């Protein structure tokens, strides 16, 4: 494509989330991770062209009453709808569970355009999926409505919690900077603190603290700290840390951030591990044989091991709190190994995307996706389909200890914690 044609194309179709990541990553796979870190001047030139043409486009009643029927043995109301098991769920994370917080940011990390949301009742919302995300399914399993995005929620819309997740966000503030606007985990926690301030002013600290202690806090962080930091060619991170050192750095910061949430009153924590990122279409596209990158998969294993160990440590040292770890990596491996049993026939390419494995350029605006989306594991170059999200949400909710450790979300919601007084801000 000539330079003038490229300018015209980008003007008409602003680049979606992760397009730059695909362009910044070499097309040929090498067994060495250093192969992920080769960058040509022409790619930076293209990045500047894209940046030039990109157009930057209260829960006030929660503590008033606890959910009806929460202590009933029967989890369903007489009408057949699932009873609310907890007052609310608060969500922190990245594009895997973002539901629109980046829509109004000057960011490349957006999904508020068709065909994203093609199977979602509200159409494109900012979810990086054809339909539900994992936390959408978990909310329904808990008997809650879909949790609104922080950027759009107000009044009674936030009655059952808030989703603070942001595409391209990481545990480290510097992660995801190639995509300009994003809300790192530290800022997501500050946004939760803003919500807490608002309701505390109206309802009082004691009532809010009691309600917060019964809520689920779902956190899914870390993917971008690898894909949009460690493995990116214009970051120096790989030259500063080996895989284990980097995992240690991330989890030390993660630990501090979770302690901050604990000090704000959170008591029921769900921590999602990283999936098998070496098998996503974006990585498969770099292999002539379209095979998973075992090096990428091995790279993230120390992080998952550290998070699981952190869960044990936090459960021992934070009074009145319970942390559980969701084995996303194992879930994905199980789905890929037993795809036919789960109803999937396509495991090695995205439903919407361009190039090898439909993973070299992720889903473009108004691109026609595959018609049989329920048979695909991957929706685009990086994210699973609604069908996979629902499976993982259900395994996290009521799966055995292979998938949720030391208990599942359903058990966590029903757990009678020996609650200590919450540490609230003065």
N, C-alpha and C positions, 0 to 999 in steps of 0.2 A: 504494500500500500504506500503511495507517495505521501510526502509530508503534508501537502495541501489537503489530500483526501483524509488523512488521519485527523487533521485539525477540524475538518467538517464533521467527521464521525463523532469525535469527542464532544463537540458542541451540541450535537443532536442527542447523544446518549452519554450523559455524565457517567464516569466509571463507577460501578458498584463495589461493594465491599469485597476485599481480597483480590480484586483485579490486579492491583499493583503487586501483591505478593506473588501471584503467578508470573507476572512479567519480570519480577526481580529474581526469580528462581530459575536456574538453568534447566533446559528441556532434557538434557541427557543425564541419566542416573549414573552415579559412581558409588562404589562400596564405601568410599570415604565421606564422612560428613562434610569435609571441606569442600566437596563438590557443590554443596548448597550455598556456598559463600562466594561464588564467582559473579562478578557484575561488570557489565560493559558500560562505556560512556554513553552509548546510544540509548540504553535503558534509562539512565538518569535524565537524558534529554527528553525522553518520552514522558517521564514522571513530571518534569517541569511543564510540558505542554498540557498534561492533564490538569495539573494544579492551576494553571493559568485559566483554563476554561471551566473549571468546576464552579457551579453556582450554589452558594451556601443557602440552602433553603431555610373529712380529715378524720378521714378515719377519726372523726371527733367523738364517735360514740362507742368505741371499742370496749372501754373499761366499764361502760354503763351496765352491761349484763353479760354473763357467760352464756354460751350457746345452749339452747334447749336440747334436752335429750342426750347431752354429752356423756352422762354416766349410765345411760340405758344399755342393757345387753344387746338390744336390737338396734343395729346401726342404721336402720331405714325408718323413715317416717311412714305414717299410715298411707300416704299417697304414693309411696314407692321411691321417693327421692332419698338419697343418702343424707343422714344426719351430719351436722357439723361436728367434727371431733375436736377441733381446736378453735379458738376465737379468730385467729388470723395466721397468715404465713408471710414472712418477709424474705425477699429473694435478692441475692447478690451474685453477680457473675458477668459473663461475656455474651458473645453472639449466640451461643447454644441455647440461652434462655432469655436473651433480650427480647422485649416485646414492644419496642418503640421509643426507648429513651434517647436514641441517636437521631430521631427523625428531624429534629429542628436544630441539630448541631451542624457546624461547618465541617462535615466529616465525609470521608470516602466510605465509612463503615455504615451503610444503610441498606435496608431491605423493604422500604415502604413503597414498592412498585410491583406491578404485575410482571411475572407470574408468581412471585412470592405471595403466599396466602390464597392461592387458587382454590384450596379445599377448606379454607377457614371461613366461617360464616360471615365475618366482617370484612373479608377480602384482605388486601395487603395492609398490615398494621405496623410493620417493622420487625416481625418475627422472621428469622432466617430459616424458614421451613415452608412447605406447601400447606401446612396446617398447624396442628398443636406442637408445642415444645414439650419437653419432659416435665417441666414444672406445671404446665397447664393440666396434664394428666394427674399429677400428684395432687393439685388443688381439688380436682373433681373427686379423687379417691378420698380425700379428707372431708368431702361434703361442702367445700367452699366454692364460691364462684371463681371465675378466672381473675387472677390478681392484676390490678391495673398498673400501668407504667407510672413511675414517679413523675415524669414530665407532663402527664396528662391527668393525673388523679386529683380529685378535689371532693370535699364534702363526703357524702355517703358512699362515693365510689371507692373510698379507701377503708371502708368499714371492716373489710376482711384482710387487710394487709396491703403492701406496696411492693412492686418489683423495681429494684434499683439497677438491674443488670444493664451493661453497656457493651456493645460490640467493639472489639479491639482493645478492651480493658484488660489490665493485668494486675497481679499482686504488686509488681513494681510500677511506680508512677511513669517511668520512662518507656515502658512497654507500649507498643502500638502507635508510636509517634508518626510513623509513615502515613497513617490514615487521618492525621490531624486531630479533629475533635473526637474525644472519647472520655469516659468517666472512670478513672482508675478506682480500684477497690477502696483506697483511702478516702476518695471523694464520695464514693457510694455510702461509706459509713457516716461521713459528715451529713449527707442527705438524710439518712435515717435519723441522725441526731436532730436535724431540723424538724422532721415529723414528730419526733418525741417531744421536742420543746413546745410545739404547737398544742399537742393534746394535753401535755402536763399543765400548761397555763390554764386550760379550760377545765380539767378534771381533777387535778391534784396528783402529787407524786405517788401517794400510796395506792390509789386505785389503778393508776397506769402501771405501776410496778407489778401488781398482782396479775393484771391481764397479760402483760408482756411475758411473764414467766411461763405462761401456758401456750404461747405461740411457737410455731415452728420457724426456725431461721435456716433457710436453705442457701448454701454457698457453693458455687461451682466456679472456681478460679484456677488459673495456671496454664491453660492451653496457649493463650497469646504470649505468655512469658517464654514459650518455646518458639511457636510459629512466627510471632511478630517481634521477636527479640533475639534469642539465642541463635536461631537458624537464619536470621536475616543478614544479608551481606554488608549492609551499611551500619551494623552494630558491631562493637568491639567485644561483646560479651564472651564469645567463644574463645577469644585470645586471653581473657582474664581468668576464666574458670573452666575446669574440666566438668564432666557431667555430674559427678557426685558433689563437687564443691558448689555448683550452681543450684542443685537441688537443696543443699543445706542452706544456702543464702535465701532462697525463696521461702522455705518452710520456717526459717527464723523470723522473717518478716510476717509471714502468714500467722504465726503464733501470736505475735504482738497485736496484729489486727483483730484476731478472734478474742483476745483478752480485752480489747477495747469494747467489743460488742457485749462481752460478759459484764463488764463494768457499767454498761448502759442498761443492763437488765435482762439480756438474752440468756436463756437457760436450756433450750432444746435445739441443738445444732445438728444439721445434716450437711456433711461435707462430701461433695462428689469428687472422686478421683478423675484422672485424665484417661481418655479413651485411647484406643490403639491408633494413634495419629499416623503411624507409618503405613496405614492401609486406606487412608482417605484418597479420593480421586486425584487431588492435587499432587500428592506424593506418588501415587501409582503412575501418573502421567510422565514421571521422570524416568521410569524404568521401561526399557524396550520390551520386556516381557510382561509389563503391567503387574509386577509383583510387589507385595508389601515391602517396605524398607525396614528390615529388622534392626538396622542401626538407629533409626528414628524411634522405633518402639523401645529399644533398649535404653535410649537416652532418657526417656521419661519415667522409666521404672523406679529409679532412686527417689524421684519426687513422690510417687505413689506410696512407696515404702515409708518414706519420712512422714507423710501425712497420716498414714495408719498408725505409726508409732506415736505421733503427736496426739492422736485421739486417745490412746491409752493414757498418755501423760496428763492430758487435760482432764480426763475423767477422774484421775487420782488426785488432782491438785486444785480443782475448782469446785468448791462446795456447792451442792444443790444444782449442778449442771449435768447434762448428759450429751455427749457427742457421739454421733455415729458416722461411719464411713461407707460410702456407696462405691462398690467395685465396678466402675464404668468400664475399665479395661477388660475385665473378665466378662462382663455383659456383652461387649462388642465382639470379643473373641468367640463367645458362645453363639451369637447370632450369625457370624460369618461361617463358623464351622458347621452349623446346623441350619443353614439358610432355608433349605427346602422344607424342613419341619416347621419353620416359622412362616412359610408362605412366600418367601422371597426367591426370585429367579435371577435377579441382577445384583451382583455384589461388587462389581469392579468398575463402575462408572456412575456418574451423576445422572439424575433424571433431567437436569437442566444445566447446560454448560456448553463450552466450545472446546474443540481440540481433542487430543488423545484422552481417552477415558472420560471425556466431557469434564475435564478437570484442569485444563491449561488456562482457560478463562472461565470464571464462574458465571452464573446465570445473569444474562443481560436483560435490560428492560424490554418487556413485551416479546421476549423469546418464547417460542412454543415448546413447552416441556413434554416429556414422555406422557402418553395417555394412561399407561398402566402403573401409576405411581405407587400403588399399594404393593407392587412386586419389587420395588427398588429399595435397597438399604440406604443409599445416599441421594439426597435431594439435589445438592449442588457440589461444588468442588471440595467443600469443607464440612457440610452439615448433613445430619441424617434426615430421613423423611419422617413425616408424622407417624407412619406405621411403626418405625423403630422407636421414636420418642415415646409412644404409648406403651410399647413393650418394656422399655427401660423404666418408665415411670411406675408401672405396675410391679416390676421386680423390686424396685427401691421401696415401694410401699409395703408389700407383703411377702417379699422373697425371703429365702433362707439365708444363713450366714455366709454362703458362697458369694452372695451379692450385696448383703447389707450387714455390717459388723459394728458392734456386737449384737445389734438388733435392727429390725426394720423400722420404717417410718410409722407404720400403724402401731407398733409396740411402743415407740417413743411417744406418740400422741397420747396413748393410754397410760403411760407411766406415771405413777404417783411419786413425784420427786420430793425428797426431803429438802424443801426450799429454804435457803438462807435468805436473810434480808438482802434485797437487791442494792447494789451500789449505784446510786443515782447521782447525777450532777447536782451540785448545790443550787 
